[in-house]
Amino acid sequence: MDRRFRGKVAVVMGGASGIGLAIARRLHHEGATVLAADVNADALKAVETELGARFHGMMADVTHEAHVEAAIAAATDQFGSVDTAFNVAGASRPGYIVDLAEADWDFTVDLCLKGVFLGMKHQARQMMRQKTGGTIVNIASLNAHVPMHAGSAYVSAKAGVEALTKNGALEFAEHGIRVNAVLPGLVRTPLTRRHFDNPDALAAFVERIPMGRPAQPEEIAAPALFLASEDASYVSGASLLVDGAWAVSGYPDMRPFRGPVRWNG
Ligand SMILES: NC(=O)c1ccc[n+]([C@@H]2O[C@H](COP(=O)([O-])OP(=O)(O)OC[C@H]3O[C@@H](n4cnc5c(N)ncnc54)[C@H](O)[C@@H]3O)[C@@H](O)[C@H]2O)c1
């Protein structure tokens, strides 16, 4: 396994499950010391048992600035620095615009957008104090570009994460800090379990995905680590779609009407 992150300290906000866990595991395998901040204590314990040395789980709610600040301070105090950070925590309370309660809008936007802002703020402050530069990767969504029925709060928050990423890239560039976003399509995680448990819903999704399948969390972690690594040393302010070509499939599948390809090699 490549050891691109040997000697580096990484922070993963929302690192106890799904995409965040896949990022934490891969960072650890590639040599990083990893602090994962999350609200799920049991899941953090399980990852601590799995990964052992060079992994530390910490309870923190990304919607509370004091928690975020404490997580970054803990990484710095215990491990000496914060070199790379991933803002991954997210979830939504869906509802059509005409139905959506203010509290449900606030829940989703606070978690998915304010949480990323707070993460970036304190991660960048620490990287600026160190004067070593650093990298930040935010997990947005294909829904930053594509609306979804009953998804207004999530879609708006994820579009905000993409914009916030570009703003961070602009403001932090002079400090040697790169900021990028990953926009996943459909990924098999606990967050999307309800889609996978419903064969009709899953079929409706997969029909729109040219690669014909959802992603595994590891397939999001790998491009996220690429953006955080020296392999992406001139990439900042970018949005990387990781969606099995879903974003380019807006039009219905015309193959049944066009007939087969004539070229046969
Ligand atoms: N799964 C997908 O299909 C998909 C697609 C596009 C984008 N995303 C995004 O990827 C990110 C990760 O999603 P996932 O699918 O891995 O979900 P997940 O539910 O498996 O993991 C999310 C993690 O965030 C943690 N979390 C939730 N609220 C928190 C809070 N307030 N503070 C700290 N941690 C908190 C959870 O405990 C959990 O460990 C989210 O931002 C999600 O919107 C997921």
The ligand as an SDF file (V2000), in Angstrom:
LIG
                    3D

 44 48  0  0  0  0  0  0  0  0999 V2000
  -24.0770    7.7150    0.9110 N   0  0  0  0  0  0  0  0  0  0  0  0
  -24.2840    8.4330   -0.1850 C   0  0  0  0  0  0  0  0  0  0  0  0
  -24.8820    7.9610   -1.1620 O   0  0  0  0  0  0  0  0  0  0  0  0
  -23.8000    9.8540   -0.2450 C   0  0  0  0  0  0  0  0  0  0  0  0
  -23.8660   10.4970   -1.4870 C   0  0  0  0  0  0  0  0  0  0  0  0
  -23.4270   11.8140   -1.5790 C   0  0  0  0  0  0  0  0  0  0  0  0
  -22.9120   12.4520   -0.4710 C   0  0  0  0  0  0  0  0  0  0  0  0
  -22.8700   11.8050    0.7190 N   0  0  0  0  0  0  0  0  0  0  0  0
  -22.3310   12.5370    1.8560 C   0  0  0  0  0  0  0  0  0  0  0  0
  -21.2480   11.8320    2.4010 O   0  0  0  0  0  0  0  0  0  0  0  0
  -21.1320   12.1380    3.7900 C   0  0  0  0  0  0  0  0  0  0  0  0
  -21.0270   10.8630    4.5930 C   0  0  0  0  0  0  0  0  0  0  0  0
  -22.2200   10.1360    4.4230 O   0  0  0  0  0  0  0  0  0  0  0  0
  -22.3020    8.5530    4.6200 P   0  0  0  0  0  0  0  0  0  0  0  0
  -23.1260    8.0550    3.5160 O   0  0  0  0  0  0  0  0  0  0  0  0
  -20.9540    7.9900    4.8520 O   0  0  0  0  0  0  0  0  0  0  0  0
  -23.1950    8.5080    5.9370 O   0  0  0  0  0  0  0  0  0  0  0  0
  -23.0280    7.7180    7.3320 P   0  0  0  0  0  0  0  0  0  0  0  0
  -24.3180    7.9250    8.0370 O   0  0  0  0  0  0  0  0  0  0  0  0
  -22.5300    6.3290    7.1140 O   0  0  0  0  0  0  0  0  0  0  0  0
  -21.8760    8.5460    8.0760 O   0  0  0  0  0  0  0  0  0  0  0  0
  -22.0710    9.8460    8.5440 C   0  0  0  0  0  0  0  0  0  0  0  0
  -21.2880   10.0040    9.8290 C   0  0  0  0  0  0  0  0  0  0  0  0
  -21.4760   11.3510   10.2990 O   0  0  0  0  0  0  0  0  0  0  0  0
  -21.7030   11.2880   11.6990 C   0  0  0  0  0  0  0  0  0  0  0  0
  -22.4410   12.4690   12.1340 N   0  0  0  0  0  0  0  0  0  0  0  0
  -23.7630   12.7520   11.9530 C   0  0  0  0  0  0  0  0  0  0  0  0
  -24.0830   13.9080   12.5500 N   0  0  0  0  0  0  0  0  0  0  0  0
  -22.9400   14.3800   13.1150 C   0  0  0  0  0  0  0  0  0  0  0  0
  -22.6180   15.5400   13.8670 C   0  0  0  0  0  0  0  0  0  0  0  0
  -23.5450   16.4620   14.1440 N   0  0  0  0  0  0  0  0  0  0  0  0
  -21.3420   15.7060   14.2820 N   0  0  0  0  0  0  0  0  0  0  0  0
  -20.3920   14.7690   14.0100 C   0  0  0  0  0  0  0  0  0  0  0  0
  -20.6430   13.6540   13.3060 N   0  0  0  0  0  0  0  0  0  0  0  0
  -21.8940   13.4680   12.8580 C   0  0  0  0  0  0  0  0  0  0  0  0
  -22.5030   10.0230   11.8950 C   0  0  0  0  0  0  0  0  0  0  0  0
  -22.4940    9.5810   13.2380 O   0  0  0  0  0  0  0  0  0  0  0  0
  -21.7790    9.0740   10.9560 C   0  0  0  0  0  0  0  0  0  0  0  0
  -20.6790    8.4460   11.5890 O   0  0  0  0  0  0  0  0  0  0  0  0
  -22.3490   13.0030    4.1320 C   0  0  0  0  0  0  0  0  0  0  0  0
  -21.9770   14.3590    4.1360 O   0  0  0  0  0  0  0  0  0  0  0  0
  -23.3050   12.7050    3.0070 C   0  0  0  0  0  0  0  0  0  0  0  0
  -24.1930   13.7720    2.7750 O   0  0  0  0  0  0  0  0  0  0  0  0
  -23.2900   10.5140    0.8590 C   0  0  0  0  0  0  0  0  0  0  0  0
  1  2  1  0
  2  3  2  0
  2  4  1  0
  4  5  1  0
  4 44  2  0
  5  6  2  0
  6  7  1  0
  7  8  2  0
  8  9  1  0
  8 44  1  0
  9 10  1  0
  9 42  1  0
 10 11  1  0
 11 12  1  0
 11 40  1  0
 12 13  1  0
 13 14  1  0
 14 15  2  0
 14 16  1  0
 14 17  1  0
 17 18  1  0
 18 19  2  0
 18 20  1  0
 18 21  1  0
 21 22  1  0
 22 23  1  0
 23 24  1  0
 23 38  1  0
 24 25  1  0
 25 26  1  0
 25 36  1  0
 26 27  1  0
 26 35  1  0
 27 28  2  0
 28 29  1  0
 29 30  1  0
 29 35  2  0
 30 31  1  0
 30 32  2  0
 32 33  1  0
 33 34  2  0
 34 35  1  0
 36 37  1  0
 36 38  1  0
 38 39  1  0
 40 41  1  0
 40 42  1  0
 42 43  1  0
M  CHG  2   8   1  16  -1
M  END
$$$$
